[in-house]
């Protein structure tokens, strides 16, 4: 999506990847692994105006980027909103299911974060941020993205509801009264923010998110509408019951990002909403899994969310409600 957006606005684009998936773009493509320093430098040729990095996952990656001064004139690097810490100093990947959690609503870029380190995904992302924002050799924009969604997402949260629609489920059970709000980020909105940051190089930290954050009940309805499928909602107060009611957006308190800084710094305006953008995601998920084992297609989602498709436990829970 980013390559397409950049091409539309006049950029010359080179996409680098390990070649594990097809590149859906008219941009030039080169196959390389970032661990091959010589290949990275060769791909950059005489230099680029902006280098965008989606796969910076450890401090060494940030140091590698800083070392490309002279070949890259500016950086845009994707971090994660998971670096924000709750009132107890914990990131999202340190909070166990069912534990209470409280974040300021909405979260600005000035909220507390976890400490940089190597122990967790969030700590590693924070270490990357500190390195990039602590140097002045290269303009670097760090984007703290929410829950990214769109076609080709192998970790798709949206599959939670798309699969239920494809399987003909007529009831969805949602914990926390269906009021969980976990900030989504469309690939289209993220691409627009990156484009603007690339056109206005600077040293800055920006949230990257859709306008607003729908509740999980609203997400269920948006996906149901996109799939032309109707279901009833059973809203369970409190945490999931033995896993029933759990879902990829199931947080006990809202996790919402503020986008005022992006508007001020680079003139960001969202180009889509969740209700509009999720249709494309639903179409891709339906097509990609047609006639195939979804666990092979959506390997990340299978690893993260397969336990959330225990229909037997859901049906037993619903029978218990009827008996009561």
C-alpha positions as CSV (number, residue, x, y, z in Angstrom):
1,X,0.0,0.0,0.0
2,X,2.8,2.4,0.8
3,X,4.6,1.7,-2.5
4,X,1.4,2.4,-4.4
5,X,0.7,5.6,-2.5
6,X,4.3,6.9,-3.1
7,X,4.1,6.0,-6.8
8,X,0.8,7.9,-7.0
9,X,2.4,11.0,-5.6
10,X,5.5,11.1,-7.8
11,X,8.1,9.1,-5.9
12,X,10.5,6.6,-7.5
13,X,10.1,3.5,-5.3
14,X,12.3,0.5,-4.7
15,X,10.9,-2.2,-2.5
16,X,13.3,-4.6,-0.7
17,X,12.2,-7.8,0.8
18,X,13.4,-11.4,1.3
19,X,11.1,-12.5,-1.5
20,X,8.9,-14.8,0.7
21,X,5.7,-13.2,-0.6
22,X,4.8,-11.5,-3.9
23,X,5.1,-7.7,-4.0
24,X,1.8,-6.3,-5.0
25,X,3.1,-3.1,-6.6
26,X,4.4,-1.6,-9.8
27,X,7.5,-0.5,-7.9
28,X,10.9,-1.9,-8.6
29,X,11.8,-4.8,-6.3
30,X,15.1,-6.2,-5.0
31,X,15.4,-9.4,-2.9
32,X,17.7,-9.1,0.1
33,X,18.1,-9.8,3.8
34,X,18.9,-6.9,6.0
35,X,21.5,-8.9,7.7
36,X,23.5,-8.7,4.4
37,X,25.0,-5.3,4.9
38,X,26.7,-5.3,1.5
39,X,23.4,-6.1,-0.2
40,X,21.6,-3.3,1.7
41,X,24.2,-0.7,0.6
42,X,24.2,-2.0,-3.0
43,X,20.4,-1.6,-3.1
44,X,20.7,2.0,-1.9
45,X,23.0,2.8,-4.8
46,X,24.0,6.4,-4.8
47,X,21.6,7.2,-2.1
48,X,17.8,7.7,-1.4
49,X,15.8,10.6,-0.1
50,X,13.9,8.4,2.3
51,X,14.4,4.9,3.7
52,X,11.3,3.4,5.3
53,X,11.8,0.4,7.6
54,X,8.9,-1.9,8.6
55,X,11.1,-4.6,10.0
56,X,13.2,-3.0,12.7
57,X,12.8,-5.3,15.7
58,X,15.9,-4.8,17.8
59,X,18.5,-2.2,18.7
60,X,21.0,-3.5,16.2
61,X,18.6,-2.7,13.4
62,X,18.4,0.9,14.5
63,X,22.2,1.1,14.7
64,X,22.3,-0.3,11.2
65,X,20.0,2.5,10.0
66,X,22.1,5.2,11.6
67,X,25.2,3.8,10.0
68,X,23.6,4.4,6.5
69,X,24.1,8.1,6.8
70,X,25.3,9.3,3.4
71,X,23.2,6.7,1.6
72,X,19.9,7.6,3.2
73,X,19.0,11.3,3.7
74,X,16.1,10.6,6.1
75,X,14.4,7.7,7.8
76,X,10.9,6.6,8.6
77,X,10.8,3.7,11.0
78,X,7.7,1.8,12.3
79,X,7.6,1.2,16.0
80,X,4.6,0.1,18.0
81,X,2.0,1.6,20.3
82,X,2.7,-1.3,22.6
83,X,5.6,0.7,24.1
84,X,3.2,2.7,26.1
85,X,3.0,1.7,29.8
86,X,0.0,1.4,32.0
87,X,-0.3,3.0,35.4
88,X,1.8,0.1,36.8
89,X,4.5,0.5,34.2
90,X,3.6,-2.5,32.1
91,X,3.4,-2.8,28.4
92,X,0.6,-4.7,26.6
93,X,2.8,-7.8,26.3
94,X,3.4,-7.8,30.0
95,X,-0.2,-7.9,31.0
96,X,-1.9,-11.2,31.6
97,X,-5.4,-12.0,30.4
98,X,-8.0,-10.8,32.9
99,X,-5.6,-8.4,34.7
100,X,-6.9,-4.9,35.2
101,X,-5.1,-2.2,33.2
102,X,-5.4,1.5,32.8
103,X,-4.1,3.8,30.0
104,X,-4.8,7.5,29.5
105,X,-7.4,8.0,26.8
106,X,-6.3,9.0,24.3
107,X,-2.6,8.3,24.5
108,X,-0.3,11.1,23.3
109,X,3.3,10.7,22.3
110,X,4.3,12.2,25.7
111,X,2.8,9.3,27.8
112,X,5.1,7.1,29.8
113,X,6.7,4.0,28.1
114,X,8.3,0.8,29.1
115,X,12.1,0.8,29.6
116,X,14.3,0.0,26.6
117,X,15.7,-3.5,26.7
118,X,15.7,-6.9,25.1
119,X,13.2,-8.8,27.3
120,X,10.0,-8.2,25.3
121,X,8.9,-7.0,21.9
122,X,7.8,-3.6,23.4
123,X,11.2,-3.2,25.2
124,X,13.0,-3.8,22.0
125,X,10.9,-1.4,20.1
126,X,11.5,1.2,22.7
127,X,15.3,0.6,22.4
128,X,15.0,1.3,18.7
129,X,13.2,4.6,19.4
130,X,15.8,5.8,21.8
131,X,18.6,5.1,19.3
132,X,16.9,6.8,16.4
133,X,15.7,9.8,18.4
134,X,18.9,10.2,20.3
135,X,21.1,10.9,17.3
136,X,21.2,13.9,15.1
137,X,23.1,12.5,12.1
138,X,19.9,11.6,10.2
139,X,16.4,13.0,10.3
140,X,14.3,10.1,11.7
141,X,10.5,9.9,12.1
142,X,9.4,7.1,14.4
143,X,5.8,6.0,14.0
144,X,4.0,4.2,16.8
145,X,1.4,2.2,14.9
146,X,-1.7,0.7,16.4
147,X,-3.2,-2.7,15.4
148,X,-2.3,-2.6,11.7
149,X,-4.8,-4.3,9.3
150,X,-5.2,-4.8,5.6
151,X,-4.7,-7.3,2.8
152,X,-1.7,-9.7,3.2
153,X,-1.8,-9.5,7.0
154,X,-0.8,-13.0,8.1
155,X,-1.6,-12.0,11.7
156,X,-5.0,-10.7,10.9
157,X,-7.2,-9.9,13.9
158,X,-10.2,-9.5,11.5
159,X,-10.0,-13.2,10.8
160,X,-11.7,-13.7,14.2
161,X,-15.0,-12.5,12.7
162,X,-14.4,-13.3,9.1
163,X,-14.0,-17.0,9.9
164,X,-17.1,-17.0,12.0
165,X,-19.1,-15.5,9.1
166,X,-17.7,-18.1,6.7
167,X,-18.5,-20.8,9.2
168,X,-22.1,-19.6,9.5
169,X,-21.9,-18.8,13.2
170,X,-25.0,-16.9,14.2
171,X,-23.9,-15.8,17.7
172,X,-20.8,-14.0,18.8
173,X,-19.8,-13.8,22.4
174,X,-17.9,-10.7,23.5
175,X,-16.3,-10.2,26.9
176,X,-16.1,-6.8,28.7
177,X,-19.7,-6.1,27.5
178,X,-18.4,-5.8,24.0
179,X,-17.0,-2.4,24.8
180,X,-13.2,-3.2,24.4
181,X,-11.5,-0.5,22.3
182,X,-8.1,-1.4,20.9
183,X,-6.8,1.2,18.4
184,X,-6.7,-0.1,14.7
185,X,-4.5,1.3,12.0
186,X,-5.4,0.9,8.3
187,X,-2.5,0.2,5.9
188,X,-3.9,3.1,3.9
189,X,-3.8,5.6,6.7
190,X,-0.4,4.4,7.7
191,X,0.9,4.8,4.1
192,X,-0.4,8.4,4.0
193,X,1.3,9.2,7.3
194,X,4.6,7.7,6.1
195,X,4.4,9.6,2.8
196,X,3.9,12.9,4.6
197,X,6.8,12.2,7.0
198,X,9.0,11.3,4.1
199,X,8.2,14.6,2.3
200,X,8.9,16.5,5.5
201,X,12.0,15.0,7.0
202,X,12.6,15.7,10.7
203,X,13.4,14.1,14.1
204,X,10.0,13.2,15.6
205,X,7.8,10.7,17.2
206,X,4.3,10.2,15.9
207,X,1.3,8.0,16.6
208,X,-0.1,6.2,13.6
209,X,-3.8,5.3,13.8
210,X,-7.2,5.4,12.2
211,X,-9.7,8.2,13.2
212,X,-11.3,7.0,16.4
213,X,-11.2,3.4,17.8
214,X,-14.4,1.4,17.3
215,X,-15.6,-0.9,20.1
216,X,-15.3,-4.7,19.4
217,X,-19.1,-4.7,19.0
218,X,-18.8,-2.1,16.3
219,X,-16.0,-4.1,14.7
220,X,-18.2,-7.2,14.7
221,X,-21.0,-5.2,13.0
222,X,-18.7,-3.7,10.4
223,X,-17.2,-7.1,9.4
224,X,-20.7,-8.7,9.5
225,X,-21.9,-6.0,7.1
226,X,-18.9,-6.5,4.8
227,X,-19.5,-10.2,4.8
228,X,-23.3,-9.8,4.4
229,X,-23.7,-12.0,7.4
230,X,-26.0,-11.4,10.4
231,X,-25.4,-12.6,14.0
232,X,-26.6,-11.9,17.5
233,X,-24.3,-10.5,20.1
234,X,-24.0,-11.9,23.6
235,X,-22.2,-9.3,25.7
236,X,-20.6,-10.8,28.7
237,X,-19.7,-8.4,31.6
238,X,-16.1,-8.7,32.7
239,X,-13.3,-11.0,31.5
240,X,-13.7,-14.0,29.2
241,X,-15.2,-17.1,30.8
242,X,-12.7,-19.9,30.4
243,X,-11.7,-18.3,27.2
244,X,-15.2,-17.8,25.8
245,X,-15.6,-14.1,24.8
246,X,-11.9,-13.5,24.3
247,X,-11.0,-11.8,21.0
248,X,-8.0,-10.0,19.5
249,X,-9.3,-6.6,20.6
250,X,-10.3,-7.8,24.1
251,X,-8.8,-5.3,26.5
252,X,-10.6,-4.4,29.7
253,X,-9.9,-0.6,29.3
254,X,-9.7,1.5,26.2
255,X,-6.4,1.7,24.3
256,X,-6.7,4.7,22.0
257,X,-4.1,6.8,20.2
258,X,-4.2,10.6,19.8
259,X,-3.3,11.9,16.3
260,X,-3.0,15.6,17.0
261,X,0.8,15.5,16.8
262,X,0.8,14.0,13.4
263,X,-1.7,16.6,12.2
264,X,0.5,19.4,13.5
265,X,3.9,18.0,12.5
266,X,3.2,16.7,8.9
267,X,-0.3,17.8,8.1
268,X,-1.7,14.3,8.4
269,X,-5.4,13.7,7.6
270,X,-6.8,10.1,7.5
271,X,-7.8,8.8,4.1
272,X,-10.2,6.2,5.3
273,X,-12.1,4.8,8.3
274,X,-12.3,1.4,9.8
275,X,-15.8,0.8,8.5
276,X,-14.7,1.5,4.9
277,X,-11.2,0.0,4.9
278,X,-12.1,-3.3,6.6
279,X,-14.1,-4.4,3.6
280,X,-11.0,-4.8,1.5
281,X,-9.4,-6.9,4.3
282,X,-12.5,-9.2,4.5
283,X,-12.4,-9.7,0.7
284,X,-8.7,-10.6,0.8
285,X,-9.1,-13.0,3.8
286,X,-12.0,-14.7,2.1
287,X,-10.2,-15.1,-1.2
288,X,-6.8,-16.1,0.3
289,X,-8.3,-18.9,2.5
290,X,-10.8,-20.3,-0.1
291,X,-10.2,-24.0,-0.5
292,X,-7.1,-23.9,1.7
293,X,-6.3,-24.6,5.4
294,X,-6.5,-21.2,7.0
295,X,-3.7,-22.1,9.4
296,X,-1.3,-22.5,6.5
297,X,-2.3,-19.2,4.9
298,X,-2.6,-17.1,8.1
299,X,0.3,-18.6,10.0
300,X,0.6,-15.7,12.4
301,X,-3.1,-15.7,13.2
302,X,-3.0,-19.4,13.8
303,X,-0.2,-19.0,16.3
304,X,-1.8,-16.1,18.1
305,X,-5.6,-16.7,17.9
306,X,-6.4,-20.4,17.1
307,X,-7.6,-21.0,20.7
308,X,-10.2,-18.3,20.2
309,X,-12.1,-20.6,17.7
310,X,-13.3,-23.1,20.3
311,X,-16.9,-23.3,19.0
312,X,-17.6,-26.2,21.3
313,X,-16.9,-24.2,24.4
314,X,-18.9,-21.3,23.0
315,X,-21.9,-23.5,22.3
316,X,-21.7,-25.0,25.8
317,X,-21.5,-21.5,27.3
318,X,-24.6,-20.5,25.3
319,X,-26.5,-23.6,26.4
320,X,-25.7,-22.7,30.0
321,X,-27.2,-19.3,29.5
322,X,-30.4,-20.8,28.0
323,X,-30.6,-23.3,30.9
324,X,-30.2,-20.6,33.4
